[in-house]
Amino acid sequence: MADLALVNANVLTMDPGRPLVSAVTITGGRIEALAASSAQFRLAELSADRVVDLHGATLLPGFGDAHNHMIGSGRSLAEIDLSSPPIGSLDELYAAVARRAEATAPGDWVTGSGYDQNKIGAHPDRDALDRAAPGRLVWLRHTSGHMCVVNSPVLAALGLEAAATDVPGGRVDTYPDGRPSGLLEERAQALVGALVYPFPVAFLADAIDRAGAQYLADGITSCTEAGIGGGWIGHSPVELAAYQAARDTGRLHVRVELMVASEVLHALGAHPDDGLEWGLDLGIRTGFGDDWLRIGAVKIFTDGSLVGRTAAVHDEYAAPGEGHGYLQADGAELRAAIITAHRSGWQVATHAIGDRAIDVALEAYAQALVQYPRRDPRHRIEHFALVQPRQVAQAAALGVIAVPQGRFASELGDGMLAAVGPKRHDWLYRQRSLLEAGMVLPGSSDRPVVAGAPLLGLHDMVNRRTASGAPFNPGEAITALQALYAYTFGSAYASRQENIKGSITPGKLADLVVLSEDPTAVSPDRIAGLQVLATIIDGQCRYDVGAIEGLS
Ligand SMILES: [Zn+2]
């Protein structure tokens, strides 16, 4: 007898071989059997300890976010929210900083995240921040995660009060008189990190707890954390310990795959025959762990962001004098790092946004596969944002998984359209052309860069409109069913776990989400407004709004 049967459901299995299902049984945390109707459920003599009637609600595999920053999300839930809305202008931003400063002791940190200069007119300014938060240390992170602004006490602590220094792979912005403005780009952000990092494990475990509770409410059952342990995205060299601590105390709410920042990999001293040049101690690499917590790809940054004009593009940004962006290291050095990681058995996830950075990643993957052939390495390109038509074909031929964020359309789309100019609008954040090239598309948010609920992501993947209502490369729109497939099977595939999740298939993990309505049956403009009624992991109800009798 099964542990649980969910009957009278509109089941979207995301398993092409099993389209017509209305009842699902679960045993031992796994999907056991499927039935096309309640009658068939009885005919097949399926029975369960507990039978829950979903009254026609839509049942799907749980959502997987293939690229998110979980600790960053949990942290930003406790920081000043500088995103727009609610923040409509620079003055409103300074007022929000002033309110938080009043509640903060002198000498302590006032932190905020999510501001976007494209929406409030300009980056915040150190002098105005000094006035808003006298005597406090102010650190405001840009929505892209690629920039931040600090005030004078922080600059003083960094020795940058009066003049900038060169930072390889980054930039300390200055006023015309040479005095730093407070804006720190890309790797220059690591300077602030040195003042606050490492965070204590207990602080990080709290953030994991806070983020995970939110993820469950959004219908997420699995996510890939896009970089821990080092570089400017890491929070502590023992960041994995925070995930273990959260798990040990029952506060790891969703399944997590952890990408490892490339800075953490080091020479292993293994036998030369092994080819294991680079890795983590003991030879730990991609795939180590279990269903709840495992090591994913190594994350290698090649460039920055489009809205910040720091992504490396072949042709200049649209406005005069905005340049070509930059690679975060020498191209040959980046290629060598990618090839070494490949040779050492890692899945490689290269952050590449501009078409010039994407070429670096594609060339490196191509060379790696020729020099050190490996079956199905499933290397990834994170964001894959500004993509020439030939690059789609190249990525498909190499078996690369592109991980674009359709979700960016409505929150960052206007800024991106302006950055690249109309000639390149139809290269932005492709989806449909990737599917047409035979690639598997995952669903992801890059949360906390933007609000990360999958229903918002699905909405944007289908509707492709910016905040101002402009079409965002609408030729790349996909159907709601394709978008759901991305957020379920596609994300499982990108983390090499489609054998255990991503569809409602007997034998797979019983990770499920119940929605109020069917995203493939409502008009596209309503997708974002649908409700998550319940989230189930391992056959256990972990989140429930109380709409389904007998579920929890
Ligand atoms: Zn990211």
Residues whose N, C-alpha, C, O or C-beta is under 5 A from the ligand:
A	BS01	ZN	A226 D446
